[in-house]
Amino acid sequence: MARGRGGTGRADARASPVVGRRGEDGSLAGRRRGAVRRGNWPARRSLHPGPSWGEIRPWPSALSDRAEPKLTTLSRAQVLAVARAGADASSWTETLVASCVWGQGDNGYGAYRLGEILRDSSVATVLGRAVAVLADDGAVAAYRRLRGAIRGLGPAFFTKFLYFVGGAIPDVPGPRPLILDQRIARVVRAYATQVGEEAGLEQPARLATWLWSAGGWTPHRYGVYLRWIHGATEHLAPSTHWPPIPDLLELALFSGAWTVGRCP
């Protein structure tokens, strides 16, 4: 019996084949629905900087002026630039702000949620320690350090923070951090269900839902996800001419450019 969603029992012994649809050669089977190119990554959200974000401090100078009412977008490249500035200054709160704004976009509650997170006086210290752990011990250890460390900051958003920090600092040990949110988990759950069905597991959908819930993923589960995305990217590159870029595959899964199914 498994000890928990991130435990080391029977369910976790099946984690590698259940996590995604992989053949004997380790390849990820799927159907591409459209081109996704790293040089043309779309922002996940449009952004009205105006009143909803007006109370957020600190506001990164690299982002749009909040006094401007016009609709704009925020790209991964812009957030990465904020993270690189944070690395130069050894200050990471603006990176958290930029990654949250990028993830939330123009919805009605993102600014309020971020404002509540930033009320915690320990935010800067916690982020700094997590970045140090990332540099020394890797993404899973940094995930463990941030999990539950800041009230209101769950993995769907602190993995965005880790992702951008991981792109800004050199020599992160192990696989570099990637984003894991509800939408990505839903796609992985679909792969896991399909693999379970093909393997003849009992109640594969139930097992997949247990392993890949809508949130609260353990550090172990995050590590499984990272190994799968990085490994799948390595196998896809020579067989499908897919670029050897793990975060591009993450975006393809998020956007629906790569869907569950067999390659045509």
Helices and strands as residue ranges (DSSP letters): H 10-13, H 15-19, E 31-32, G 38-40, E 46-47, G 51-53, E 72-73, H 76-89, H 93-104, H 110-118, H 123-137, H 139-146, H 155-168, H 182-199, H 204-211, H 219-240, H 246-255, E 258-259
